[in-house]
Amino acid sequence: MSLSTHRTPSSRALTRLAQAIALAMSAALVGCQSSAHVEENPAPAAPSTMIKRVKPKPVFQVEHDRKQPPQDLWARMRDGFQLQDGIDVNPRVEQQRLWFVSNPEFLLGSADRGSLYLHYIVERLEERNMPLELALLPVIESAYNPMALSRANAVGLWQFIPSTGRYYNLRQTNLYDGRQDVTASTTAALDYLSKLHDMFNGDWLLALAAYNAGEGTVGRAIERNEKLGLPTDYWNLPLPQETRDYVPKLLALSEVVSAPQAYGVALEPIANQPYFKVLEVNQRLDLARVAALANIDEDELYQLNPAFKKRMTLDRPQHLLVPTAKAQLLADSLSSMKPEELLTLRPREQVFEQVASTAPAPRRAYRVRAGDNLSSIAKANKVSVSDLQRWNKLGGKHLKVGQTLVMQGGAAASAPAEDNRRTTRYTVRKGDSYYLVAKRFNVQPQHLKRWNPALGKALRPGQTLTVYIDR
């Protein structure tokens, strides 16, 4: 017993000695490994610091790096929808959603027109952290038509009446109407909506109701319900029927946009990139001349700048909205032209007087075809619209199929473009749009519209389209 008692402490001592030797060797090995970094880092690094150096990047950082912004603007909008939270199944919303699903051409036509402006509006909403459903509000207000005019004399994408427009600094004269200015009216609308949002204690539904009916109408409805001990939320207020339908329309529309395939609606993709740029100008410009300088469709340029009522940059603002792809070309063209060449009140032919040939230009005739308009004919013949009007004594832009136009100069060879094409007829199916049909036949959507001027902005099933296809 005494022997075993004596051996036990000795073995424990040997064990401790072995552990100490092992620790010393480990420390020596660590010292050897870190010696390679002595010259770069003279101060010895703590073990925790070295561990951090060999750690991989956090998972969330890797995910953030991999995440790409959506290519389709609709997807970006869905990510920013905020108004659906907390809203259960509502028969008023369902009724409006049924209407949109039963009339997809309205939504598709509005989206087609709105594709010029949506990216700009979405970005302004995101800057203010406002719900992106509000980008759909012009669908309800104006069907995204900047020239829309209501019976109450409300105008533009956001449908400002004159008094509210003036309150939000939207200038209105015989030459310029800020209510139709895309950027100015959007700023005013978001300012107004933000004010209403604050006024009604952060309730977006009440703010939207007030945008439609006025803050006084909504305020009085709230006071009435308070006196009667009734709920004061939007759904329980005694409001005009138009306002009772207004908010459900927006909520229903956002539901359809959230899941268009579920409702049988084929929304055309919209590129998640700016459609236009703001080009500062300090000259008085004729929009028709600007369009010719940058090879921009004249109607498209006017759709971007509808506030200039005479199609001239008169009476503010000193900028133009120009398709992004053509902005640099136009800026270069304007910078290279002399001031006298840009005076809008001089006859158009004087601008080109210095380069015109002294010999009389040969005259030729052109017979108007279905889908033609002055802009397309002028572009094909390399002449100006104003020259076509002057040569043919045209007071407006209306043409008749079979009408003969007289022309001088230009490029006659390019005029009969359709002569080298095969004509086909296409019957519109459910879900079709100008974009989808144009893609199917490999033509431009705007050409389809010009070839079929009587069909309107949106297509309906059963309509027949004329399409010209290269032979």
Secondary structure as the mmCIF struct_conf table of DSSP 4:
data_model
#
loop_
_struct_conf.conf_type_id
_struct_conf.id
_struct_conf.beg_label_comp_id
_struct_conf.beg_label_asym_id
_struct_conf.beg_label_seq_id
_struct_conf.end_label_comp_id
_struct_conf.end_label_asym_id
_struct_conf.end_label_seq_id
HELX_RH_AL_P HELX_RH_AL_P1 SER A 2 SER A 34
HELX_RH_3T_P HELX_RH_3T_P1 SER A 35 HIS A 37
TURN_TY1_P TURN_TY1_P1 VAL A 38 GLU A 40
BEND BEND1 ALA A 43 ALA A 43
HELX_LH_PP_P HELX_LH_PP_P1 PRO A 44 ALA A 46
HELX_RH_AL_P HELX_RH_AL_P2 PRO A 47 VAL A 54
BEND BEND2 LYS A 55 LYS A 55
HELX_LH_PP_P HELX_LH_PP_P2 PRO A 56 PRO A 58
HELX_RH_AL_P HELX_RH_AL_P3 VAL A 59 ARG A 66
BEND BEND3 GLN A 71 GLN A 71
STRN STRN1 ASP A 72 ASP A 72
HELX_RH_AL_P HELX_RH_AL_P4 LEU A 73 ASP A 79
TURN_TY1_P TURN_TY1_P2 GLY A 80 GLY A 80
TURN_TY1_P TURN_TY1_P3 LEU A 83 GLY A 86
HELX_RH_AL_P HELX_RH_AL_P5 PRO A 91 SER A 102
HELX_RH_AL_P HELX_RH_AL_P6 PRO A 104 GLY A 114
TURN_TY1_P TURN_TY1_P4 SER A 115 TYR A 117
HELX_RH_AL_P HELX_RH_AL_P7 LEU A 118 GLU A 127
TURN_TY1_P TURN_TY1_P5 ARG A 128 ASN A 129
HELX_RH_3T_P HELX_RH_3T_P2 LEU A 132 LEU A 136
HELX_RH_AL_P HELX_RH_AL_P8 LEU A 137 SER A 142
TURN_TY1_P TURN_TY1_P6 ALA A 143 TYR A 144
TURN_TY1_P TURN_TY1_P7 PRO A 146 MET A 147
STRN STRN2 LEU A 149 LEU A 149
TURN_TY1_P TURN_TY1_P8 ARG A 151 ALA A 152
STRN STRN3 VAL A 155 VAL A 155
TURN_TY1_P TURN_TY1_P9 GLY A 156 GLN A 159
STRN STRN4 PHE A 160 PHE A 160
HELX_RH_AL_P HELX_RH_AL_P9 PRO A 162 TYR A 167
TURN_TY1_P TURN_TY1_P10 TYR A 168 ASN A 169
STRN STRN5 GLN A 172 GLN A 172
BEND BEND4 ASN A 174 LEU A 175
STRN STRN6 TYR A 176 ASP A 177
HELX_RH_3T_P HELX_RH_3T_P3 GLY A 178 GLN A 180
HELX_RH_AL_P HELX_RH_AL_P10 VAL A 182 MET A 199
TURN_TY1_P TURN_TY1_P11 PHE A 200 GLY A 202
HELX_RH_AL_P HELX_RH_AL_P11 TRP A 204 ALA A 213
HELX_RH_AL_P HELX_RH_AL_P12 GLU A 215 LYS A 227
TURN_TY1_P TURN_TY1_P12 LEU A 228 GLY A 229
BEND BEND5 ASP A 233 ASP A 233
HELX_RH_3T_P HELX_RH_3T_P4 TYR A 234 ASN A 236
BEND BEND6 LEU A 237 LEU A 237
HELX_RH_AL_P HELX_RH_AL_P13 GLN A 241 SER A 258
BEND BEND7 ALA A 259 ALA A 259
HELX_RH_3T_P HELX_RH_3T_P5 PRO A 260 TYR A 263
TURN_TY1_P TURN_TY1_P13 GLY A 264 GLY A 264
HELX_LH_PP_P HELX_LH_PP_P3 LEU A 267 PRO A 269
STRN STRN7 ALA A 271 ALA A 271
BEND BEND8 ASN A 272 GLN A 273
BEND BEND9 TYR A 275 TYR A 275
STRN STRN8 PHE A 276 GLU A 280
BEND BEND10 GLN A 283 GLN A 283
STRN STRN9 ASP A 286 ASP A 286
HELX_RH_AL_P HELX_RH_AL_P14 LEU A 287 ALA A 294
TURN_TY1_P TURN_TY1_P14 ASN A 295 ASN A 295
HELX_RH_AL_P HELX_RH_AL_P15 GLU A 298 LEU A 304
TURN_TY1_P TURN_TY1_P15 PRO A 306 ALA A 307
STRN STRN10 PHE A 308 PHE A 308
TURN_TY1_P TURN_TY1_P16 LYS A 309 LYS A 310
BEND BEND11 ARG A 311 ARG A 311
STRN STRN11 MET A 312 MET A 312
BEND BEND12 ASP A 315 ARG A 316
BEND BEND13 GLN A 318 GLN A 318
STRN STRN12 HIS A 319 PRO A 323
HELX_RH_AL_P HELX_RH_AL_P16 THR A 324 SER A 336
BEND BEND14 MET A 337 MET A 337
HELX_RH_3T_P HELX_RH_3T_P6 PRO A 339 LEU A 342
TURN_TY1_P TURN_TY1_P17 THR A 344 LEU A 345
BEND BEND15 ARG A 346 ARG A 346
HELX_RH_AL_P HELX_RH_AL_P17 ARG A 348 VAL A 351
TURN_TY1_P TURN_TY1_P18 PHE A 352 PHE A 352
HELX_RH_3T_P HELX_RH_3T_P7 GLU A 353 VAL A 355
BEND BEND16 ALA A 356 ALA A 356
BEND BEND17 THR A 358 ALA A 359
HELX_LH_PP_P HELX_LH_PP_P4 PRO A 360 PRO A 362
STRN STRN13 ARG A 363 ARG A 367
TURN_TY1_P TURN_TY1_P19 ALA A 370 GLY A 371
HELX_RH_AL_P HELX_RH_AL_P18 LEU A 374 ASN A 381
TURN_TY1_P TURN_TY1_P20 LYS A 382 LYS A 382
HELX_RH_AL_P HELX_RH_AL_P19 VAL A 385 TRP A 391
TURN_TY1_P TURN_TY1_P21 ASN A 392 LYS A 393
BEND BEND18 GLY A 395 LYS A 397
TURN_TY1_P TURN_TY1_P22 VAL A 401 GLY A 402
STRN STRN14 THR A 404 GLN A 408
BEND BEND19 GLY A 409 GLY A 410
HELX_RH_3T_P HELX_RH_3T_P8 ALA A 412 SER A 414
BEND BEND20 ALA A 415 ALA A 415
HELX_RH_3T_P HELX_RH_3T_P9 ALA A 417 ASN A 420
STRN STRN15 ARG A 421 THR A 427
TURN_TY1_P TURN_TY1_P23 LYS A 430 GLY A 431
HELX_RH_AL_P HELX_RH_AL_P20 TYR A 434 PHE A 441
TURN_TY1_P TURN_TY1_P24 ASN A 442 ASN A 442
HELX_RH_AL_P HELX_RH_AL_P21 PRO A 445 TRP A 451
HELX_RH_3T_P HELX_RH_3T_P10 PRO A 453 LEU A 455
BEND BEND21 LYS A 457 ALA A 458
TURN_TY1_P TURN_TY1_P25 PRO A 461 GLY A 462
STRN STRN16 THR A 464 ASP A 470
#
